[in-house]
Amino acid sequence: MHLDNPSTGALLGALIVLLALSAFFSMAETSMMALNRYRLKHMAANGSRSAILTQALLDRTDRLLGVILLGNNLVNASAATLTTVITLRLFGEGELILSLATLLLTFAILVFSEVTPKVIGAAYPERIALPAAFVLAPLLRLLSPVVWFVNLFVQAILRLLRLQPPAAGPQPLTQQELRTLVLEAGRYIPEKHQSMLLSLLELENTTVDDIMVPRQQIESIDLEADDADLRHQLATCHHNRVLVCRGSADDVIGLLHVRRILHLWEAEEFSREALEAQVKPPVFVPSGSNLLSQLQSLQEQRERMALVIDEYGEILGLLAIEDVLEEIVGEFTTQSPQRSTAWAEDAEGGWVVDGGAPLRDLNRKLGLHLSLDGPRTLNGLILEHLQDLPEAGVSLRLDGVTLEILSVQDRSVRSVRLRRIRQVDPVQADSAT
């Protein structure tokens, strides 16, 4: 056998090798594009040689695709030429024979060199792309002039079409995309950690009004009270820091750290003047401001509490660092009776809830979908819907929940029974009729 006249067996072997090379290029292309870029970046940062090489190839996607497609097309063209030679040698000339050979080669390329390798590459991108990088990198250096020449025409066509390819590398994720990523990674992240991550993402859309303690529930002491009353208020307060007022809740002096007056109490030097000397001026934050920005501001000022005020300077509520932390990690402190938002499940599968319960807490802990666009408490939601003073015994339906007012006190809803509205299956409804 001479090199210029190889045997038919050698040609068939060469054809199989070409189909295998075509399959390699197809598999490498799909696996490279299907790689998780963030995992690849993590592996490269940990010193993986294959990951570093693969990342370098993906940083110039145009050159990578150029060398892959160049190799794939050269191999397929060579396979077509070999098929023609083998067909002429075995069956002679004939349009029908050549057409059948072309169809057979197309089928072989489609099944063995395109579809199957690409499915495998998409299913196992990391196992294939990382080793393939050691082949593609030197091949790219070898064919770099040809790839550069081809890309000249590619860039010219893109400019004519006024198309600007996106920058290489991982694209930045939006907040909603990052939220979806955390939700889909549930089996890799403990449920508690997943909940904390989602809560952190929600801080961007949370305002101070969403988590503040309403004005009516703020615990305070009155400096105008006599010494006995002051002692009683301090002895029965439920918080380490309390609001100090003079005469009325509108005249706020500041915040008092209860521990700072214990030594005066023990030394029997307690007095109104000594107490007032320990009061710290309050910090004010505007209503509707972003919770995350205010958290950073409090952190910079080394403050643990701030008063939320409206545009007229009226106090609306109290913002505490503990409430922000509970928004992220969940409840971990003991709440005072004034802030109790507990609920009890009744015998019929509903819940008896305090009227001052925040809607966000109800949605999160009871799996409801009450609207958060307007009022922030259950009492406010009912008042907005009724547009009248509530009465016990009144029921209404909102956002898939039945609300039954159980008791009313001081022109506000004291307690409510919640029940989910059962969704009727249309198929079952039709069969029942």
C-alpha positions in Angstrom: 0.0 0.0 0.0 1.4 3.4 -1.0 0.7 6.6 0.8 -0.7 8.1 -2.3 -3.1 5.2 -2.8 -4.4 4.1 0.6 -6.5 1.0 1.0 -10.3 1.2 1.4 -10.0 0.0 5.0 -7.6 2.8 5.8 -10.0 5.3 4.3 -12.9 3.9 6.4 -10.7 4.1 9.5 -9.8 7.7 8.6 -13.5 8.5 8.2 -14.3 7.1 11.6 -11.5 9.2 13.1 -12.9 12.3 11.4 -16.4 11.6 12.8 -14.9 11.2 16.3 -13.0 14.5 15.9 -16.3 16.2 14.8 -18.0 14.7 17.9 -15.2 16.1 20.1 -15.6 19.6 18.7 -19.4 19.5 19.1 -19.2 18.1 22.6 -16.5 20.7 23.6 -18.6 23.6 22.2 -21.7 22.6 24.1 -20.0 21.9 27.4 -18.0 25.1 27.3 -21.2 27.1 26.8 -23.1 25.1 29.5 -20.5 25.6 32.2 -21.6 27.2 35.4 -19.5 30.4 35.2 -19.7 31.1 39.0 -18.5 27.6 39.9 -15.8 27.8 37.3 -14.7 31.1 38.8 -14.6 29.5 42.3 -12.5 26.6 41.1 -10.1 29.0 39.3 -9.7 31.0 42.5 -8.8 27.8 44.3 -5.9 27.2 41.9 -7.4 24.5 39.5 -5.2 24.6 36.4 -8.0 23.3 34.1 -10.4 25.8 35.5 -7.9 28.7 35.0 -7.3 27.5 31.4 -11.0 27.1 30.7 -11.8 30.6 32.1 -9.1 32.1 29.9 -10.7 30.5 26.8 -14.2 31.7 27.8 -12.9 35.2 28.3 -12.5 35.4 24.5 -15.6 33.5 23.4 -15.3 34.7 19.8 -11.8 33.1 19.4 -12.9 30.0 21.3 -15.9 29.5 19.0 -13.8 30.4 16.0 -11.3 27.5 16.6 -14.0 25.0 17.5 -16.1 25.8 14.4 -13.1 26.0 12.2 -11.9 22.5 13.3 -15.5 21.1 13.1 -16.0 22.4 9.6 -12.6 21.2 8.3 -13.3 17.8 9.8 -16.8 17.5 8.3 -15.6 18.7 4.9 -12.8 16.1 5.0 -15.3 13.5 6.0 -17.5 14.4 3.0 -14.5 14.1 0.6 -13.5 10.8 2.1 -17.1 9.5 1.7 -17.1 10.4 -2.0 -13.7 8.7 -2.6 -14.9 5.5 -0.7 -18.2 5.5 -2.6 -16.5 5.8 -6.0 -14.0 3.1 -5.1 -16.6 0.6 -3.9 -19.6 1.3 -6.2 -18.3 3.4 -9.0 -19.8 6.6 -10.4 -23.5 7.2 -10.3 -25.7 10.1 -9.1 -28.0 7.7 -7.1 -25.1 6.1 -5.3 -23.5 9.5 -4.5 -26.8 10.8 -3.2 -27.3 7.8 -1.0 -23.8 8.1 0.3 -24.4 11.8 1.1 -27.6 11.0 3.0 -25.8 8.2 4.9 -22.9 10.6 5.9 -25.4 13.3 6.9 -27.2 10.8 9.1 -23.9 9.6 10.7 -22.8 13.2 11.4 -26.1 14.2 12.8 -26.4 11.2 15.2 -22.8 10.4 16.1 -21.1 13.8 15.7 -23.7 16.4 16.5 -26.8 15.5 18.5 -25.4 12.7 20.8 -22.2 14.6 21.7 -24.0 17.8 22.3 -26.5 16.1 24.6 -23.6 14.5 26.5 -21.8 17.9 26.7 -24.9 19.6 28.1 -25.4 16.8 30.6 -21.8 16.8 31.9 -20.3 20.2 31.1 -17.7 20.2 33.8 -16.4 16.7 33.2 -15.9 17.5 29.5 -15.0 21.2 29.2 -12.2 21.1 31.7 -10.1 18.3 30.1 -11.0 19.6 26.6 -9.4 23.0 27.5 -6.0 21.3 27.4 -6.6 20.4 23.7 -8.4 23.6 22.6 -5.8 25.9 24.1 -2.8 24.7 22.1 -5.0 24.3 19.0 -6.1 27.9 19.4 -2.5 29.1 19.5 -1.7 27.0 16.4 -4.7 28.3 14.4 -4.6 31.8 15.8 -3.8 33.5 12.5 -6.6 31.7 10.7 -9.1 32.5 13.6 -8.0 36.1 13.6 -8.6 36.4 9.8 -12.1 34.8 10.1 -13.0 37.1 13.0 -12.2 40.1 10.9 -15.2 39.3 8.7 -17.3 38.4 11.7 -16.7 41.8 13.4 -17.3 43.6 10.1 -20.7 41.9 9.7 -21.6 42.6 13.3 -20.8 46.3 12.8 -23.0 46.4 9.7 -25.8 44.9 11.6 -25.2 47.3 14.5 -24.8 44.5 17.0 -22.6 44.8 20.0 -21.8 41.4 21.6 -22.1 41.4 25.4 -18.9 41.4 27.5 -17.4 38.1 28.2 -17.6 36.5 31.6 -20.5 36.1 34.1 -23.2 38.6 33.7 -24.4 40.5 36.8 -27.5 39.2 38.4 -30.5 41.3 39.3 -32.1 41.0 42.7 -35.0 38.9 41.4 -32.5 36.6 39.6 -30.4 36.2 42.7 -33.6 35.4 44.7 -34.5 32.7 42.2 -30.9 31.4 42.4 -31.2 31.1 46.2 -34.6 29.4 45.9 -33.3 26.8 43.3 -30.3 26.1 45.5 -32.5 24.8 48.3 -31.0 21.3 48.4 -27.5 22.8 48.8 -28.4 25.4 51.5 -30.0 24.6 54.9 -33.6 25.9 55.1 -32.7 28.3 57.9 -29.8 29.8 55.9 -32.0 30.0 52.8 -34.6 32.0 54.8 -31.9 34.4 56.1 -30.6 35.0 52.6 -34.0 35.7 51.2 -34.7 38.1 54.1 -31.5 39.9 53.3 -32.5 40.3 49.7 -35.9 41.7 50.8 -34.3 44.4 52.9 -33.7 46.4 49.7 -37.5 46.7 49.3 -38.4 47.1 53.0 -39.0 50.4 54.7 -38.7 51.4 58.3 -42.5 51.6 58.5 -42.7 47.9 57.8 -41.0 46.8 61.0 -41.2 49.7 63.4 -43.1 49.4 66.7 -46.2 51.6 66.3 -46.5 54.6 68.5 -49.4 53.1 70.5 -47.2 50.2 71.5 -44.0 52.1 72.5 -43.1 51.7 76.1 -42.2 55.0 77.8 -41.9 56.7 81.1 -43.1 60.1 82.1 -40.8 62.5 83.9 -43.7 64.5 85.2 -44.8 61.5 87.4 -43.8 61.5 91.0 -40.8 59.4 92.3 -43.0 56.5 93.3 -44.6 56.3 89.9 -41.2 56.6 88.2 -39.8 53.7 90.3 -42.9 51.6 89.4 -42.6 52.3 85.7 -38.9 51.5 85.7 -39.4 48.3 87.8 -42.1 47.0 85.4 -40.7 48.0 82.0 -40.1 45.1 79.6 -37.1 46.6 77.8 -33.6 47.6 78.6 -34.1 50.9 76.7 -37.2 53.0 77.1 -38.5 56.2 75.7 -38.6 59.2 78.1 -41.3 61.8 77.7 -42.3 64.9 79.7 -46.0 65.2 80.3 -47.2 63.6 77.0 -46.0 61.2 74.4 -45.5 64.1 71.9 -42.8 65.7 74.1 -40.0 63.2 73.8 -36.8 63.9 75.6 -34.8 60.9 74.6 -34.0 57.3 75.3 -32.9 55.9 78.6 -30.7 52.9 79.2 -32.3 51.3 82.3 -29.0 49.7 83.5 -27.4 53.1 83.9 -29.7 54.0 86.8 -29.5 50.7 88.7 -26.4 51.9 90.6 -28.4 55.0 91.7 -31.2 52.8 92.8 -28.9 50.7 94.9 -27.2 53.7 96.4 -30.6 55.3 97.1 -29.5 58.3 95.1 -32.4 57.9 92.7 -34.1 61.2 91.7 -35.8 62.8 88.7 -32.8 64.9 88.0 -30.4 62.0 88.2 -32.6 60.0 85.8 -32.8 62.9 83.3 -29.1 63.2 83.3 -28.8 59.7 82.0 -31.3 60.3 79.1 -29.7 60.3 75.6 -31.1 62.6 72.9 -33.2 60.6 70.4 -32.2 59.9 66.8 -34.9 60.5 64.2 -35.4 58.8 60.8 -38.0 59.8 58.2 -41.0 57.6 57.5 -40.8 55.6 54.3 -37.0 55.5 54.2 -35.2 52.4 53.1 -34.5 50.0 56.0 -31.1 48.9 54.8 -29.8 52.5 54.5 -31.1 53.4 57.9 -29.5 50.3 59.4 -26.2 51.4 58.0 -26.8 54.9 59.3 -27.5 53.6 62.8 -24.4 51.4 62.6 -22.2 54.4 61.8 -23.7 56.4 64.6 -23.5 53.4 67.0 -27.1 53.8 67.9 -29.5 51.0 68.7 -32.8 52.8 68.4 -34.4 55.6 66.4 -37.8 57.3 66.3 -39.7 57.2 63.0 -41.3 60.6 62.2 -43.6 61.7 59.4 -43.3 64.9 57.3 -44.8 67.0 60.0 -42.4 65.7 62.7 -45.0 63.6 64.4 -43.7 60.4 66.0 -45.1 57.3 64.2 -43.1 54.5 65.8 -39.8 53.2 67.1 -37.1 51.4 65.1 -34.8 49.1 67.0 -31.7 47.2 65.8 -33.2 44.0 67.4 -36.2 44.3 65.1 -34.0 44.6 62.1 -32.0 41.5 63.1 -35.2 39.6 63.7 -36.3 40.6 60.2 -33.2 38.7 58.9 -32.8 35.7 61.3 -36.3 35.4 62.7 -37.6 36.1 66.2 -35.2 35.4 69.0 -36.1 37.9 71.7 -38.9 37.9 74.2 -41.6 40.4 73.2 -43.4 42.5 75.7 -47.2 42.1 76.1 -47.7 45.4 74.3 -46.1 44.0 71.2 -47.6 40.5 71.3 -48.6 39.3 67.9 -49.3 35.8 68.9 -52.0 33.8 67.3 -53.8 30.6 68.3 -55.2 28.0 65.9 -58.8 27.2 66.5 -60.6 23.8 66.2 -61.8 24.6 62.6 -58.3 25.2 61.2 -58.3 29.0 61.4 -56.4 31.4 63.6 -57.4 33.9 66.2 -55.0 36.8 65.7 -54.3 40.1 67.4 -55.6 43.1 65.4 -52.2 44.8 65.7 -50.3 41.9 64.1 -48.1 43.1 61.2 -49.3 41.8 57.8 -45.8 40.8 56.8 -45.5 38.5 59.8 -48.9 36.9 59.0 -48.0 36.3 55.4 -44.6 34.8 56.4 -45.7 32.6 59.3 -49.2 31.6 58.2 -48.5 31.3 54.5 -51.0 34.0 53.5 -51.0 36.5 50.7 -52.5 39.7 52.3 -51.7 42.9 50.4 -48.8 44.9 51.6 -49.3 47.9 49.4 -51.3 49.9 51.9 -51.8 49.4 55.6 -49.1 47.4 57.5 -51.3 45.9 60.3 -54.3 43.7 60.2 -56.4 46.4 61.9 -55.4 48.9 59.3 -56.2 46.5 56.5 -59.7 46.0 57.9 -60.4 49.7 58.4 -59.2 50.5 54.9 -61.6 47.9 53.4 -64.6 48.8 55.6 -64.0 52.5 55.4 -66.0 52.7 58.7 -65.5 52.0 62.4 -65.4 48.2 62.9 -67.9 46.2 64.8 -67.7 42.8 66.4 -69.3 40.0 64.3 -68.5 41.6 61.0 -66.9 39.3 58.4 -65.2 40.1 55.1 -63.1 38.4 52.5 -59.7 39.7 51.4 -56.9 38.1 49.3 -58.2 34.5 49.8 -58.8 34.9 53.5 -62.0 35.2 55.5 -61.7 37.8 58.3 -64.2 37.7 61.2 -63.9 40.5 63.8 -64.2 39.0 67.2 -63.7 42.1 69.5 -63.2 45.8 69.1 -61.7 48.2 71.7 -61.0 52.0 71.5 -62.2 52.2 67.9 -59.8 49.6 66.7 -59.9 45.8 66.0 -58.7 43.9 69.0 -58.9 40.3 67.7 -59.7 38.6 64.4 -60.4 35.0 63.3 -58.7 34.2 60.0 -59.7 31.3 57.8 -58.3 30.4 54.3 -61.0 30.3 51.6 -60.9 26.8 50.1 -60.4 26.7 46.4 -63.0 24.5 44.7 -61.7 22.2 42.0 -63.7 22.9 38.8 -63.6 19.2 37.9 -65.0 18.2 41.3 -67.6 20.9 41.1 -68.8 19.7 37.7 -69.0 16.1 38.9 -70.9 17.2 42.0 -73.5 18.9 39.9 
